[in-house]
């Protein structure tokens, strides 16, 4: 069962300040690292079929990286 944001806030608020800071730090380190590693799509704008396919593939890779970072 997934924990809702409200449930997490209630659980963290029951902890002391130090514990909640530690919990927040360890919970977000992986996601912050993966999000920071995201890069812009550098493929040139599409002007023909070949570059359109290359741009679509680059966008797919970038979107999958964003999804993976958000799931972390």
PDB file of N, CA, C and O in Angstrom:
ATOM      1  N   UNK A   1       0.841  -1.175   0.000  1.00  0.00           N
ATOM      2  CA  UNK A   1       0.000   0.000   0.000  1.00  0.00           C
ATOM      3  C   UNK A   1       0.894   1.248   0.000  1.00  0.00           C
ATOM      4  O   UNK A   1       1.830   1.354   0.792  1.00  0.00           O
ATOM      5  N   UNK A   2       0.594   2.169  -0.880  1.00  0.00           N
ATOM      6  CA  UNK A   2       1.372   3.403  -0.972  1.00  0.00           C
ATOM      7  C   UNK A   2       1.001   4.355   0.157  1.00  0.00           C
ATOM      8  O   UNK A   2      -0.150   4.419   0.589  1.00  0.00           O
ATOM      9  N   UNK A   3       1.984   5.078   0.615  1.00  0.00           N
ATOM     10  CA  UNK A   3       1.774   6.056   1.681  1.00  0.00           C
ATOM     11  C   UNK A   3       1.471   7.403   1.035  1.00  0.00           C
ATOM     12  O   UNK A   3       2.187   7.844   0.136  1.00  0.00           O
ATOM     13  N   UNK A   4       0.419   8.044   1.492  1.00  0.00           N
ATOM     14  CA  UNK A   4       0.074   9.355   0.939  1.00  0.00           C
ATOM     15  C   UNK A   4       0.971  10.419   1.539  1.00  0.00           C
ATOM     16  O   UNK A   4       1.620  10.196   2.561  1.00  0.00           O
ATOM     17  N   UNK A   5       1.003  11.568   0.901  1.00  0.00           N
ATOM     18  CA  UNK A   5       1.804  12.696   1.399  1.00  0.00           C
ATOM     19  C   UNK A   5       1.327  13.109   2.787  1.00  0.00           C
ATOM     20  O   UNK A   5       2.148  13.390   3.660  1.00  0.00           O
ATOM     21  N   UNK A   6       0.023  13.150   3.006  1.00  0.00           N
ATOM     22  CA  UNK A   6      -0.518  13.531   4.319  1.00  0.00           C
ATOM     23  C   UNK A   6      -0.093  12.544   5.408  1.00  0.00           C
ATOM     24  O   UNK A   6       0.253  12.954   6.516  1.00  0.00           O
ATOM     25  N   UNK A   7      -0.118  11.254   5.098  1.00  0.00           N
ATOM     26  CA  UNK A   7       0.305  10.249   6.064  1.00  0.00           C
ATOM     27  C   UNK A   7       1.784  10.420   6.410  1.00  0.00           C
ATOM     28  O   UNK A   7       2.175  10.290   7.570  1.00  0.00           O
ATOM     29  N   UNK A   8       2.607  10.713   5.389  1.00  0.00           N
ATOM     30  CA  UNK A   8       4.023  10.918   5.621  1.00  0.00           C
ATOM     31  C   UNK A   8       4.259  12.154   6.483  1.00  0.00           C
ATOM     32  O   UNK A   8       5.093  12.128   7.388  1.00  0.00           O
ATOM     33  N   UNK A   9       3.535  13.229   6.213  1.00  0.00           N
ATOM     34  CA  UNK A   9       3.682  14.454   7.010  1.00  0.00           C
ATOM     35  C   UNK A   9       3.294  14.198   8.460  1.00  0.00           C
ATOM     36  O   UNK A   9       3.976  14.671   9.370  1.00  0.00           O
ATOM     37  N   UNK A  10       2.211  13.461   8.694  1.00  0.00           N
ATOM     38  CA  UNK A  10       1.804  13.136  10.061  1.00  0.00           C
ATOM     39  C   UNK A  10       2.862  12.305  10.767  1.00  0.00           C
ATOM     40  O   UNK A  10       3.158  12.535  11.939  1.00  0.00           O
ATOM     41  N   UNK A  11       3.427  11.345  10.061  1.00  0.00           N
ATOM     42  CA  UNK A  11       4.445  10.484  10.660  1.00  0.00           C
ATOM     43  C   UNK A  11       5.704  11.273  10.981  1.00  0.00           C
ATOM     44  O   UNK A  11       6.290  11.094  12.049  1.00  0.00           O
ATOM     45  N   UNK A  12       6.125  12.138  10.077  1.00  0.00           N
ATOM     46  CA  UNK A  12       7.329  12.926  10.304  1.00  0.00           C
ATOM     47  C   UNK A  12       7.097  13.940  11.417  1.00  0.00           C
ATOM     48  O   UNK A  12       7.996  14.202  12.215  1.00  0.00           O
ATOM     49  N   UNK A  13       5.895  14.512  11.475  1.00  0.00           N
ATOM     50  CA  UNK A  13       5.619  15.507  12.521  1.00  0.00           C
ATOM     51  C   UNK A  13       5.629  14.868  13.913  1.00  0.00           C
ATOM     52  O   UNK A  13       5.837  15.563  14.907  1.00  0.00           O
ATOM     53  N   UNK A  14       5.408  13.560  13.991  1.00  0.00           N
ATOM     54  CA  UNK A  14       5.457  12.867  15.272  1.00  0.00           C
ATOM     55  C   UNK A  14       6.899  12.668  15.734  1.00  0.00           C
ATOM     56  O   UNK A  14       7.146  12.425  16.915  1.00  0.00           O
ATOM     57  N   UNK A  15       7.835  12.770  14.819  1.00  0.00           N
ATOM     58  CA  UNK A  15       9.246  12.632  15.168  1.00  0.00           C
ATOM     59  C   UNK A  15       9.777  13.950  15.710  1.00  0.00           C
ATOM     60  O   UNK A  15       9.143  14.995  15.559  1.00  0.00           O
ATOM     61  N   UNK A  16      10.912  13.895  16.323  1.00  0.00           N
ATOM     62  CA  UNK A  16      11.589  15.118  16.743  1.00  0.00           C
ATOM     63  C   UNK A  16      12.185  15.810  15.529  1.00  0.00           C
ATOM     64  O   UNK A  16      12.242  15.231  14.445  1.00  0.00           O
ATOM     65  N   UNK A  17      12.624  17.034  15.708  1.00  0.00           N
ATOM     66  CA  UNK A  17      13.177  17.817  14.606  1.00  0.00           C
ATOM     67  C   UNK A  17      14.372  17.121  13.962  1.00  0.00           C
ATOM     68  O   UNK A  17      14.450  17.027  12.737  1.00  0.00           O
ATOM     69  N   UNK A  18      15.294  16.638  14.774  1.00  0.00           N
ATOM     70  CA  UNK A  18      16.500  16.009  14.244  1.00  0.00           C
ATOM     71  C   UNK A  18      16.158  14.772  13.417  1.00  0.00           C
ATOM     72  O   UNK A  18      16.713  14.576  12.336  1.00  0.00           O
ATOM     73  N   UNK A  19      15.265  13.953  13.912  1.00  0.00           N
ATOM     74  CA  UNK A  19      14.886  12.742  13.191  1.00  0.00           C
ATOM     75  C   UNK A  19      14.211  13.075  11.868  1.00  0.00           C
ATOM     76  O   UNK A  19      14.444  12.399  10.866  1.00  0.00           O
ATOM     77  N   UNK A  20      13.376  14.109  11.857  1.00  0.00           N
ATOM     78  CA  UNK A  20      12.681  14.456  10.615  1.00  0.00           C
ATOM     79  C   UNK A  20      13.653  15.003   9.581  1.00  0.00           C
ATOM     80  O   UNK A  20      13.485  14.761   8.386  1.00  0.00           O
ATOM     81  N   UNK A  21      14.673  15.743  10.029  1.00  0.00           N
ATOM     82  CA  UNK A  21      15.692  16.248   9.108  1.00  0.00           C
ATOM     83  C   UNK A  21      16.473  15.087   8.512  1.00  0.00           C
ATOM     84  O   UNK A  21      16.723  15.054   7.307  1.00  0.00           O
ATOM     85  N   UNK A  22      16.858  14.136   9.353  1.00  0.00           N
ATOM     86  CA  UNK A  22      17.603  12.967   8.879  1.00  0.00           C
ATOM     87  C   UNK A  22      16.747  12.167   7.906  1.00  0.00           C
ATOM     88  O   UNK A  22      17.239  11.760   6.853  1.00  0.00           O
ATOM     89  N   UNK A  23      15.501  11.935   8.227  1.00  0.00           N
ATOM     90  CA  UNK A  23      14.605  11.189   7.354  1.00  0.00           C
ATOM     91  C   UNK A  23      14.470  11.898   6.016  1.00  0.00           C
ATOM     92  O   UNK A  23      14.557  11.255   4.970  1.00  0.00           O
ATOM     93  N   UNK A  24      14.262  13.188   6.025  1.00  0.00           N
ATOM     94  CA  UNK A  24      14.124  13.949   4.779  1.00  0.00           C
ATOM     95  C   UNK A  24      15.390  13.917   3.954  1.00  0.00           C
ATOM     96  O   UNK A  24      15.327  13.845   2.727  1.00  0.00           O
ATOM     97  N   UNK A  25      16.548  13.969   4.612  1.00  0.00           N
ATOM     98  CA  UNK A  25      17.815  13.935   3.888  1.00  0.00           C
ATOM     99  C   UNK A  25      17.997  12.614   3.161  1.00  0.00           C
ATOM    100  O   UNK A  25      18.275  12.602   1.962  1.00  0.00           O
ATOM    101  N   UNK A  26      17.845  11.505   3.870  1.00  0.00           N
ATOM    102  CA  UNK A  26      18.081  10.214   3.248  1.00  0.00           C
ATOM    103  C   UNK A  26      17.008   9.870   2.222  1.00  0.00           C
ATOM    104  O   UNK A  26      17.283   9.133   1.275  1.00  0.00           O
ATOM    105  N   UNK A  27      15.815  10.377   2.386  1.00  0.00           N
ATOM    106  CA  UNK A  27      14.745  10.104   1.446  1.00  0.00           C
ATOM    107  C   UNK A  27      14.967  10.823   0.127  1.00  0.00           C
ATOM    108  O   UNK A  27      14.542  10.328  -0.917  1.00  0.00           O
ATOM    109  N   UNK A  28      15.620  11.975   0.147  1.00  0.00           N
ATOM    110  CA  UNK A  28      15.713  12.784  -1.056  1.00  0.00           C
ATOM    111  C   UNK A  28      17.075  12.768  -1.736  1.00  0.00           C
ATOM    112  O   UNK A  28      17.214  13.319  -2.827  1.00  0.00           O
ATOM    113  N   UNK A  29      18.078  12.156  -1.128  1.00  0.00           N
ATOM    114  CA  UNK A  29      19.430  12.187  -1.699  1.00  0.00           C
ATOM    115  C   UNK A  29      19.470  11.540  -3.075  1.00  0.00           C
ATOM    116  O   UNK A  29      20.016  12.123  -4.012  1.00  0.00           O
ATOM    117  N   UNK A  30      18.909  10.359  -3.213  1.00  0.00           N
ATOM    118  CA  UNK A  30      18.958   9.666  -4.506  1.00  0.00           C
ATOM    119  C   UNK A  30      18.211  10.438  -5.575  1.00  0.00           C
ATOM    120  O   UNK A  30      18.706  10.587  -6.692  1.00  0.00           O
ATOM    121  N   UNK A  31      17.028  10.931  -5.246  1.00  0.00           N
ATOM    122  CA  UNK A  31      16.241  11.670  -6.229  1.00  0.00           C
ATOM    123  C   UNK A  31      16.957  12.953  -6.634  1.00  0.00           C
ATOM    124  O   UNK A  31      16.985  13.289  -7.818  1.00  0.00           O
ATOM    125  N   UNK A  32      17.534  13.673  -5.684  1.00  0.00           N
ATOM    126  CA  UNK A  32      18.237  14.908  -6.018  1.00  0.00           C
ATOM    127  C   UNK A  32      19.424  14.627  -6.925  1.00  0.00           C
ATOM    128  O   UNK A  32      19.679  15.386  -7.860  1.00  0.00           O
ATOM    129  N   UNK A  33      20.143  13.562  -6.667  1.00  0.00           N
ATOM    130  CA  UNK A  33      21.292  13.205  -7.492  1.00  0.00           C
ATOM    131  C   UNK A  33      20.856  12.885  -8.908  1.00  0.00           C
ATOM    132  O   UNK A  33      21.481  13.333  -9.869  1.00  0.00           O
ATOM    133  N   UNK A  34      19.784  12.112  -9.044  1.00  0.00           N
ATOM    134  CA  UNK A  34      19.314  11.746 -10.374  1.00  0.00           C
ATOM    135  C   UNK A  34      18.715  12.936 -11.110  1.00  0.00           C
ATOM    136  O   UNK A  34      18.894  13.069 -12.320  1.00  0.00           O
ATOM    137  N   UNK A  35      18.017  13.789 -10.402  1.00  0.00           N
ATOM    138  CA  UNK A  35      17.442  14.968 -11.042  1.00  0.00           C
ATOM    139  C   UNK A  35      18.554  15.919 -11.479  1.00  0.00           C
ATOM    140  O   UNK A  35      18.488  16.494 -12.565  1.00  0.00           O
ATOM    141  N   UNK A  36      19.571  16.084 -10.640  1.00  0.00           N
ATOM    142  CA  UNK A  36      20.692  16.957 -10.993  1.00  0.00           C
ATOM    143  C   UNK A  36      21.452  16.436 -12.211  1.00  0.00           C
ATOM    144  O   UNK A  36      22.059  17.217 -12.944  1.00  0.00           O
ATOM    145  N   UNK A  37      21.420  15.135 -12.427  1.00  0.00           N
ATOM    146  CA  UNK A  37      22.143  14.537 -13.549  1.00  0.00           C
ATOM    147  C   UNK A  37      21.399  14.672 -14.875  1.00  0.00           C
ATOM    148  O   UNK A  37      21.968  14.376 -15.925  1.00  0.00           O
ATOM    149  N   UNK A  38      20.146  15.111 -14.851  1.00  0.00           N
ATOM    150  CA  UNK A  38      19.392  15.268 -16.094  1.00  0.00           C
ATOM    151  C   UNK A  38      20.023  16.353 -16.950  1.00  0.00           C
ATOM    152  O   UNK A  38      20.504  17.364 -16.439  1.00  0.00           O
ATOM    153  N   UNK A  39      20.015  16.130 -18.260  1.00  0.00           N
ATOM    154  CA  UNK A  39      20.564  17.112 -19.180  1.00  0.00           C
ATOM    155  C   UNK A  39      19.527  17.483 -20.233  1.00  0.00           C
ATOM    156  O   UNK A  39      18.567  16.749 -20.468  1.00  0.00           O
ATOM    157  N   UNK A  40      19.737  18.616 -20.851  1.00  0.00           N
ATOM    158  CA  UNK A  40      18.827  19.073 -21.904  1.00  0.00           C
ATOM    159  C   UNK A  40      18.995  18.205 -23.149  1.00  0.00           C
ATOM    160  O   UNK A  40      20.059  17.631 -23.381  1.00  0.00           O
ATOM    161  N   UNK A  41      17.940  18.118 -23.938  1.00  0.00           N
ATOM    162  CA  UNK A  41      18.009  17.414 -25.219  1.00  0.00           C
ATOM    163  C   UNK A  41      18.828  18.289 -26.164  1.00  0.00           C
ATOM    164  O   UNK A  41      18.464  19.435 -26.427  1.00  0.00           O
ATOM    165  N   UNK A  42      19.921  17.753 -26.666  1.00  0.00           N
ATOM    166  CA  UNK A  42      20.810  18.561 -27.501  1.00  0.00           C
ATOM    167  C   UNK A  42      20.725  18.219 -28.982  1.00  0.00           C
ATOM    168  O   UNK A  42      21.513  18.719 -29.784  1.00  0.00           O
ATOM    169  N   UNK A  43      19.783  17.380 -29.340  1.00  0.00           N
ATOM    170  CA  UNK A  43      19.602  17.027 -30.742  1.00  0.00           C
ATOM    171  C   UNK A  43      19.049  18.230 -31.506  1.00  0.00           C
ATOM    172  O   UNK A  43      18.195  18.959 -31.002  1.00  0.00           O
ATOM    173  N   UNK A  44      19.540  18.425 -32.711  1.00  0.00           N
ATOM    174  CA  UNK A  44      19.117  19.567 -33.525  1.00  0.00           C
ATOM    175  C   UNK A  44      17.629  19.472 -33.868  1.00  0.00           C
ATOM    176  O   UNK A  44      17.050  18.386 -33.879  1.00  0.00           O
ATOM    177  N   UNK A  45      17.028  20.615 -34.145  1.00  0.00           N
ATOM    178  CA  UNK A  45      15.628  20.642 -34.575  1.00  0.00           C
ATOM    179  C   UNK A  45      15.458  19.820 -35.844  1.00  0.00           C
ATOM    180  O   UNK A  45      16.353  19.767 -36.688  1.00  0.00           O
ATOM    181  N   UNK A  46      14.314  19.186 -35.969  1.00  0.00           N
ATOM    182  CA  UNK A  46      14.057  18.317 -37.112  1.00  0.00           C
ATOM    183  C   UNK A  46      13.780  19.134 -38.375  1.00  0.00           C
ATOM    184  O   UNK A  46      12.960  20.052 -38.372  1.00  0.00           O
ATOM    185  N   UNK A  47      14.472  18.783 -39.441  1.00  0.00           N
ATOM    186  CA  UNK A  47      14.248  19.425 -40.738  1.00  0.00           C
ATOM    187  C   UNK A  47      13.891  18.414 -41.814  1.00  0.00           C
ATOM    188  O   UNK A  47      13.476  18.793 -42.910  1.00  0.00           O
ATOM    189  N   UNK A  48      14.049  17.138 -41.513  1.00  0.00           N
ATOM    190  CA  UNK A  48      13.682  16.070 -42.449  1.00  0.00           C
ATOM    191  C   UNK A  48      13.348  14.820 -41.634  1.00  0.00           C
ATOM    192  O   UNK A  48      13.400  14.842 -40.404  1.00  0.00           O
ATOM    193  N   UNK A  49      13.012  13.758 -42.311  1.00  0.00           N
ATOM    194  CA  UNK A  49      12.591  12.536 -41.626  1.00  0.00           C
ATOM    195  C   UNK A  49      13.697  11.978 -40.723  1.00  0.00           C
ATOM    196  O   UNK A  49      13.423  11.547 -39.603  1.00  0.00           O
ATOM    197  N   UNK A  50      14.912  11.985 -41.195  1.00  0.00           N
ATOM    198  CA  UNK A  50      16.015  11.426 -40.409  1.00  0.00           C
ATOM    199  C   UNK A  50      16.220  12.189 -39.111  1.00  0.00           C
ATOM    200  O   UNK A  50      16.365  11.584 -38.049  1.00  0.00           O
ATOM    201  N   UNK A  51      16.232  13.521 -39.190  1.00  0.00           N
ATOM    202  CA  UNK A  51      16.432  14.300 -37.961  1.00  0.00           C
ATOM    203  C   UNK A  51      15.190  14.267 -37.079  1.00  0.00           C
ATOM    204  O   UNK A  51      15.298  14.404 -35.861  1.00  0.00           O
ATOM    205  N   UNK A  52      14.003  14.085 -37.680  1.00  0.00           N
ATOM    206  CA  UNK A  52      12.787  13.964 -36.881  1.00  0.00           C
ATOM    207  C   UNK A  52      12.827  12.688 -36.047  1.00  0.00           C
ATOM    208  O   UNK A  52      12.435  12.695 -34.880  1.00  0.00           O
ATOM    209  N   UNK A  53      13.293  11.605 -36.634  1.00  0.00           N
ATOM    210  CA  UNK A  53      13.415  10.337 -35.904  1.00  0.00           C
ATOM    211  C   UNK A  53      14.469  10.472 -34.811  1.00  0.00           C
ATOM    212  O   UNK A  53      14.266  10.003 -33.691  1.00  0.00           O
ATOM    213  N   UNK A  54      15.594  11.111 -35.131  1.00  0.00           N
ATOM    214  CA  UNK A  54      16.650  11.296 -34.127  1.00  0.00           C
ATOM    215  C   UNK A  54      16.147  12.138 -32.962  1.00  0.00           C
ATOM    216  O   UNK A  54      16.438  11.833 -31.806  1.00  0.00           O
ATOM    217  N   UNK A  55      15.398  13.192 -33.255  1.00  0.00           N
ATOM    218  CA  UNK A  55      14.860  14.047 -32.203  1.00  0.00           C
ATOM    219  C   UNK A  55      13.832  13.298 -31.359  1.00  0.00           C
ATOM    220  O   UNK A  55      13.819  13.427 -30.135  1.00  0.00           O
ATOM    221  N   UNK A  56      12.974  12.521 -32.008  1.00  0.00           N
ATOM    222  CA  UNK A  56      11.984  11.729 -31.263  1.00  0.00           C
ATOM    223  C   UNK A  56      12.672  10.735 -30.337  1.00  0.00           C
ATOM    224  O   UNK A  56      12.249  10.555 -29.195  1.00  0.00           O
ATOM    225  N   UNK A  57      13.724  10.093 -30.819  1.00  0.00           N
ATOM    226  CA  UNK A  57      14.457   9.131 -29.990  1.00  0.00           C
ATOM    227  C   UNK A  57      15.160   9.825 -28.825  1.00  0.00           C
ATOM    228  O   UNK A  57      15.175   9.301 -27.711  1.00  0.00           O
ATOM    229  N   UNK A  58      15.738  10.994 -29.073  1.00  0.00           N
ATOM    230  CA  UNK A  58      16.403  11.744 -27.997  1.00  0.00           C
ATOM    231  C   UNK A  58      15.381  12.180 -26.948  1.00  0.00           C
ATOM    232  O   UNK A  58      15.659  12.134 -25.750  1.00  0.00           O
ATOM    233  N   UNK A  59      14.205  12.600 -27.399  1.00  0.00           N
ATOM    234  CA  UNK A  59      13.156  12.998 -26.457  1.00  0.00           C
ATOM    235  C   UNK A  59      12.686  11.811 -25.625  1.00  0.00           C
ATOM    236  O   UNK A  59      12.420  11.952 -24.432  1.00  0.00           O
ATOM    237  N   UNK A  60      12.582  10.647 -26.249  1.00  0.00           N
ATOM    238  CA  UNK A  60      12.171   9.442 -25.524  1.00  0.00           C
ATOM    239  C   UNK A  60      13.170   9.124 -24.417  1.00  0.00           C
ATOM    240  O   UNK A  60      12.776   8.808 -23.294  1.00  0.00           O
ATOM    241  N   UNK A  61      14.456   9.205 -24.729  1.00  0.00           N
ATOM    242  CA  UNK A  61      15.498   8.942 -23.735  1.00  0.00           C
ATOM    243  C   UNK A  61      15.398   9.950 -22.589  1.00  0.00           C
ATOM    244  O   UNK A  61      15.489   9.581 -21.419  1.00  0.00           O
ATOM    245  N   UNK A  62      15.210  11.228 -22.937  1.00  0.00           N
ATOM    246  CA  UNK A  62      15.125  12.273 -21.912  1.00  0.00           C
ATOM    247  C   UNK A  62      13.892  12.077 -21.028  1.00  0.00           C
ATOM    248  O   UNK A  62      13.974  12.231 -19.810  1.00  0.00           O
ATOM    249  N   UNK A  63      12.769  11.745 -21.624  1.00  0.00           N
ATOM    250  CA  UNK A  63      11.535  11.528 -20.862  1.00  0.00           C
ATOM    251  C   UNK A  63      11.691  10.330 -19.932  1.00  0.00           C
ATOM    252  O   UNK A  63      11.259  10.385 -18.781  1.00  0.00           O
ATOM    253  N   UNK A  64      12.301   9.251 -20.413  1.00  0.00           N
ATOM    254  CA  UNK A  64      12.520   8.079 -19.559  1.00  0.00           C
ATOM    255  C   UNK A  64      13.451   8.405 -18.391  1.00  0.00           C
ATOM    256  O   UNK A  64      13.255   7.904 -17.284  1.00  0.00           O
ATOM    257  N   UNK A  65      14.455   9.238 -18.631  1.00  0.00           N
ATOM    258  CA  UNK A  65      15.359   9.645 -17.547  1.00  0.00           C
ATOM    259  C   UNK A  65      14.621  10.477 -16.511  1.00  0.00           C
ATOM    260  O   UNK A  65      14.860  10.327 -15.313  1.00  0.00           O
ATOM    261  N   UNK A  66      13.733  11.346 -16.953  1.00  0.00           N
ATOM    262  CA  UNK A  66      12.936  12.161 -16.016  1.00  0.00           C
ATOM    263  C   UNK A  66      12.036  11.259 -15.178  1.00  0.00           C
ATOM    264  O   UNK A  66      11.951  11.421 -13.961  1.00  0.00           O
ATOM    265  N   UNK A  67      11.375  10.324 -15.816  1.00  0.00           N
ATOM    266  CA  UNK A  67      10.487   9.401 -15.103  1.00  0.00           C
ATOM    267  C   UNK A  67      11.279   8.592 -14.064  1.00  0.00           C
ATOM    268  O   UNK A  67      10.831   8.426 -12.930  1.00  0.00           O
ATOM    269  N   UNK A  68      12.435   8.101 -14.454  1.00  0.00           N
ATOM    270  CA  UNK A  68      13.264   7.321 -13.525  1.00  0.00           C
ATOM    271  C   UNK A  68      13.707   8.171 -12.339  1.00  0.00           C
ATOM    272  O   UNK A  68      13.714   7.695 -11.204  1.00  0.00           O
ATOM    273  N   UNK A  69      14.079   9.433 -12.595  1.00  0.00           N
ATOM    274  CA  UNK A  69      14.506  10.313 -11.516  1.00  0.00           C
ATOM    275  C   UNK A  69      13.358  10.623 -10.567  1.00  0.00           C
ATOM    276  O   UNK A  69      13.559  10.707  -9.355  1.00  0.00           O
ATOM    277  N   UNK A  70      12.170  10.792 -11.100  1.00  0.00           N
ATOM    278  CA  UNK A  70      11.014  11.092 -10.257  1.00  0.00           C
ATOM    279  C   UNK A  70      10.582   9.880  -9.438  1.00  0.00           C
ATOM    280  O   UNK A  70      10.057  10.034  -8.335  1.00  0.00           O
ATOM    281  N   UNK A  71      10.797   8.692  -9.960  1.00  0.00           N
ATOM    282  CA  UNK A  71      10.435   7.478  -9.228  1.00  0.00           C
ATOM    283  C   UNK A  71      11.438   7.134  -8.138  1.00  0.00           C
ATOM    284  O   UNK A  71      11.120   6.375  -7.223  1.00  0.00           O
ATOM    285  N   UNK A  72      12.643   7.681  -8.224  1.00  0.00           N
ATOM    286  CA  UNK A  72      13.702   7.336  -7.259  1.00  0.00           C
ATOM    287  C   UNK A  72      13.361   7.837  -5.872  1.00  0.00           C
ATOM    288  O   UNK A  72      14.135   7.637  -4.936  1.00  0.00           O
TER     289      UNK A  72
END
